[in-house]
């Protein structure tokens, strides 16, 4: 007949539990710390805005003139200003 070493099995179970707790703790801490690393230096939301191109400004200016929002003279003055940049 085969005999079981219950004390040895009990010790093995305890060791596996400890290892599981250790690995889980390392995983949780690693995840938390890596999340902090991404936010270092941030703090504020970064919003980038792009300036419209000269072509887009001219198109918008032309639409404003066509809709009567600006006079033809204002259109010419603004157009020259845009093109001189």
Z-matrix of the N, CA and C atoms (Angstrom, degrees):
N
C 1 1.431
C 2 1.514 1 109.93
N 3 1.267 2 111.85 1 153.83
C 4 1.460 3 119.64 2 -178.21
C 5 1.517 4 109.98 3 -98.49
N 6 1.317 5 116.77 4 134.17
C 7 1.473 6 120.31 5 178.46
C 8 1.525 7 108.93 6 -107.17
N 9 1.309 8 114.81 7 144.05
C 10 1.466 9 121.17 8 179.28
C 11 1.517 10 109.54 9 -101.28
N 12 1.272 11 115.18 10 141.64
C 13 1.453 12 121.10 11 176.27
C 14 1.524 13 106.57 12 -95.83
N 15 1.355 14 115.65 13 90.80
C 16 1.457 15 120.22 14 -176.23
C 17 1.523 16 112.18 15 -65.25
N 18 1.314 17 117.33 16 -34.03
C 19 1.466 18 120.35 17 179.54
C 20 1.529 19 109.91 18 -66.30
N 21 1.305 20 116.33 19 -39.37
C 22 1.463 21 120.49 20 179.05
C 23 1.525 22 111.55 21 -66.06
N 24 1.337 23 116.17 22 -40.31
C 25 1.473 24 120.70 23 178.32
C 26 1.520 25 110.29 24 -66.90
N 27 1.326 26 115.94 25 -39.71
C 28 1.464 27 120.22 26 179.96
C 29 1.531 28 109.74 27 -63.93
N 30 1.310 29 116.53 28 -41.98
C 31 1.468 30 121.40 29 178.76
C 32 1.529 31 110.21 30 -64.97
N 33 1.334 32 116.92 31 -39.76
C 34 1.457 33 121.03 32 179.73
C 35 1.526 34 110.30 33 -64.91
N 36 1.321 35 117.61 34 -41.04
C 37 1.458 36 121.82 35 178.50
C 38 1.521 37 110.21 36 -62.50
N 39 1.323 38 116.99 37 -43.45
C 40 1.456 39 120.71 38 179.26
C 41 1.533 40 110.79 39 -63.03
N 42 1.330 41 115.30 40 -41.96
C 43 1.463 42 119.35 41 178.69
C 44 1.530 43 111.32 42 -63.90
N 45 1.333 44 116.77 43 -40.85
C 46 1.473 45 119.88 44 178.11
C 47 1.526 46 111.06 45 -64.80
N 48 1.323 47 116.68 46 -40.38
C 49 1.465 48 120.70 47 177.91
C 50 1.525 49 110.51 48 -61.51
N 51 1.322 50 115.81 49 -46.37
C 52 1.466 51 120.08 50 179.36
C 53 1.524 52 111.48 51 -60.88
N 54 1.333 53 115.93 52 -42.44
C 55 1.446 54 120.20 53 179.26
C 56 1.531 55 111.04 54 -64.18
N 57 1.328 56 116.23 55 -41.32
C 58 1.462 57 121.05 56 178.38
C 59 1.528 58 110.60 57 -62.05
N 60 1.331 59 116.88 58 -44.78
C 61 1.467 60 121.27 59 179.06
C 62 1.524 61 109.76 60 -63.20
N 63 1.305 62 117.45 61 -42.99
C 64 1.453 63 121.75 62 -179.48
C 65 1.533 64 110.96 63 -63.47
N 66 1.307 65 117.07 64 -47.32
C 67 1.470 66 121.03 65 -179.76
C 68 1.521 67 110.63 66 -65.17
N 69 1.327 68 117.30 67 -41.87
C 70 1.467 69 120.83 68 178.45
C 71 1.518 70 111.07 69 -62.45
N 72 1.329 71 116.29 70 -43.93
C 73 1.462 72 120.88 71 179.73
C 74 1.529 73 110.61 72 -62.60
N 75 1.318 74 116.41 73 -43.19
C 76 1.466 75 119.87 74 178.37
C 77 1.530 76 110.81 75 -63.00
N 78 1.302 77 116.59 76 -40.68
C 79 1.463 78 120.03 77 178.90
C 80 1.512 79 112.36 78 -64.45
N 81 1.316 80 116.59 79 -43.82
C 82 1.472 81 120.95 80 179.82
C 83 1.526 82 110.27 81 -65.28
N 84 1.334 83 116.83 82 -47.04
C 85 1.459 84 120.00 83 179.40
C 86 1.526 85 111.41 84 -64.16
N 87 1.311 86 116.47 85 -41.21
C 88 1.465 87 119.74 86 178.39
C 89 1.514 88 111.98 87 -61.85
N 90 1.316 89 116.41 88 -42.37
C 91 1.461 90 119.98 89 177.88
C 92 1.509 91 112.29 90 -65.06
N 93 1.322 92 116.51 91 -41.43
C 94 1.468 93 120.28 92 -179.90
C 95 1.519 94 110.80 93 -66.51
N 96 1.313 95 116.85 94 -42.66
C 97 1.466 96 119.89 95 -178.66
C 98 1.514 97 112.23 96 -70.40
N 99 1.316 98 118.03 97 -34.86
C 100 1.459 99 119.01 98 178.72
C 101 1.525 100 110.10 99 -69.82
N 102 1.320 101 116.98 100 -31.33
C 103 1.466 102 119.44 101 175.28
C 104 1.507 103 111.21 102 -66.53
N 105 1.322 104 117.01 103 -35.78
C 106 1.463 105 120.76 104 178.08
C 107 1.527 106 110.39 105 -69.08
N 108 1.309 107 116.41 106 -35.32
C 109 1.462 108 119.26 107 -178.25
C 110 1.518 109 111.62 108 -62.58
N 111 1.313 110 117.67 109 -33.67
C 112 1.461 111 119.67 110 -179.61
C 113 1.520 112 111.72 111 -71.10
N 114 1.326 113 117.65 112 -24.58
C 115 1.454 114 119.32 113 -176.85
C 116 1.519 115 112.82 114 -96.01
N 117 1.325 116 119.21 115 -3.44
C 118 1.454 117 121.27 116 -179.43
C 119 1.526 118 108.77 117 -64.40
N 120 1.300 119 115.29 118 130.04
C 121 1.456 120 119.90 119 179.44
C 122 1.510 121 113.54 120 84.96
N 123 1.300 122 117.22 121 -7.22
C 124 1.455 123 120.03 122 -178.76
C 125 1.505 124 109.80 123 -86.93
N 126 1.278 125 115.97 124 -101.48
C 127 1.447 126 120.97 125 178.18
C 128 1.510 127 113.01 126 84.00
N 129 1.283 128 117.26 127 -41.98
C 130 1.459 129 121.05 128 179.28
C 131 1.526 130 107.99 129 -115.04
N 132 1.302 131 114.66 130 145.61
C 133 1.455 132 117.87 131 175.58
C 134 1.519 133 108.16 132 -69.44
N 135 1.280 134 115.07 133 134.94
C 136 1.457 135 119.23 134 -179.87
C 137 1.515 136 108.69 135 -96.68
N 138 1.297 137 114.36 136 121.28
C 139 1.459 138 120.20 137 179.47
C 140 1.516 139 107.58 138 -116.43
N 141 1.299 140 115.12 139 124.73
C 142 1.453 141 118.57 140 177.39
C 143 1.517 142 108.63 141 -110.04
N 144 1.276 143 114.49 142 135.79
C 145 1.452 144 119.73 143 176.35
C 146 1.512 145 107.83 144 -120.86
N 147 1.291 146 116.15 145 143.92
C 148 1.444 147 119.39 146 179.02
C 149 1.525 148 109.01 147 -106.87
N 150 1.301 149 114.40 148 143.75
C 151 1.455 150 120.46 149 177.91
C 152 1.522 151 108.49 150 -77.14
N 153 1.332 152 116.77 151 141.71
C 154 1.465 153 118.15 152 177.07
C 155 1.533 154 109.74 153 -67.29
N 156 1.293 155 114.95 154 149.84
C 157 1.461 156 119.54 155 178.45
C 158 1.527 157 109.21 156 -72.67
N 159 1.318 158 115.67 157 164.62
C 160 1.466 159 118.68 158 177.31
C 161 1.526 160 110.43 159 -61.10
N 162 1.305 161 115.95 160 -37.40
C 163 1.469 162 119.31 161 179.03
C 164 1.524 163 111.50 162 -62.02
N 165 1.346 164 116.24 163 -42.80
C 166 1.464 165 119.67 164 179.10
C 167 1.522 166 110.71 165 -66.47
N 168 1.334 167 116.91 166 -38.82
C 169 1.461 168 119.74 167 177.53
C 170 1.522 169 111.23 168 -62.16
N 171 1.321 170 115.90 169 -40.82
C 172 1.470 171 119.52 170 179.28
C 173 1.523 172 111.36 171 -66.47
N 174 1.325 173 116.65 172 -39.01
C 175 1.470 174 120.19 173 178.08
C 176 1.523 175 109.98 174 -64.36
N 177 1.330 176 117.33 175 -44.58
C 178 1.468 177 121.08 176 178.57
C 179 1.517 178 111.04 177 -63.01
N 180 1.327 179 115.94 178 -39.85
C 181 1.464 180 120.76 179 178.97
C 182 1.526 181 111.20 180 -63.97
N 183 1.328 182 115.84 181 -42.68
C 184 1.465 183 120.59 182 178.80
C 185 1.530 184 110.81 183 -64.13
N 186 1.311 185 117.09 184 -40.86
C 187 1.465 186 119.90 185 178.25
C 188 1.529 187 111.02 186 -63.25
N 189 1.323 188 116.34 187 -40.30
C 190 1.466 189 120.20 188 178.41
C 191 1.523 190 110.22 189 -62.70
N 192 1.326 191 117.02 190 -40.90
C 193 1.470 192 120.56 191 177.67
C 194 1.523 193 110.64 192 -65.61
N 195 1.336 194 116.91 193 -45.15
C 196 1.466 195 121.35 194 -177.89
C 197 1.529 196 111.63 195 -63.60
N 198 1.324 197 117.13 196 -31.17
C 199 1.468 198 120.25 197 179.80
C 200 1.521 199 112.66 198 -88.23
N 201 1.318 200 116.70 199 -2.27
C 202 1.459 201 120.51 200 178.14
C 203 1.517 202 113.82 201 83.38
N 204 1.311 203 117.75 202 12.65
C 205 1.462 204 120.50 203 179.85
C 206 1.525 205 111.49 204 -73.58
N 207 1.331 206 117.14 205 -27.92
C 208 1.464 207 121.60 206 175.96
C 209 1.522 208 108.83 207 -132.75
N 210 1.311 209 116.33 208 157.58
C 211 1.472 210 121.44 209 -179.67
C 212 1.519 211 109.39 210 -80.81
N 213 1.322 212 118.00 211 162.14
C 214 1.468 213 120.54 212 176.24
C 215 1.538 214 112.16 213 -58.04
N 216 1.322 215 117.19 214 -35.31
C 217 1.472 216 119.83 215 178.63
C 218 1.535 217 110.91 216 -66.43
N 219 1.330 218 116.24 217 -43.07
C 220 1.466 219 120.18 218 177.31
C 221 1.524 220 110.44 219 -62.42
N 222 1.328 221 115.23 220 -38.86
C 223 1.466 222 120.68 221 178.36
C 224 1.522 223 110.09 222 -59.58
N 225 1.337 224 116.72 223 -49.03
C 226 1.469 225 120.71 224 -178.45
C 227 1.521 226 111.59 225 -63.17
N 228 1.332 227 116.53 226 -43.50
C 229 1.467 228 119.63 227 179.34
C 230 1.528 229 111.42 228 -61.38
N 231 1.320 230 116.99 229 -46.36
C 232 1.467 231 121.21 230 -179.76
C 233 1.524 232 111.63 231 -67.62
N 234 1.325 233 116.70 232 -37.88
C 235 1.474 234 121.22 233 179.19
C 236 1.525 235 110.22 234 -61.67
N 237 1.341 236 116.37 235 -45.62
C 238 1.465 237 120.79 236 178.14
C 239 1.525 238 111.21 237 -62.33
N 240 1.331 239 115.54 238 -40.39
C 241 1.470 240 120.22 239 178.96
C 242 1.528 241 110.90 240 -62.35
N 243 1.327 242 115.59 241 -44.14
C 244 1.477 243 120.33 242 179.68
C 245 1.518 244 110.81 243 -63.70
N 246 1.309 245 116.72 244 -44.22
C 247 1.467 246 120.65 245 -177.38
C 248 1.520 247 112.76 246 -71.93
N 249 1.322 248 118.01 247 -21.12
C 250 1.471 249 119.97 248 -179.48
C 251 1.534 250 112.02 249 -81.21
N 252 1.309 251 118.80 250 -11.59
C 253 1.476 252 121.39 251 -179.14
C 254 1.499 253 112.20 252 -76.59
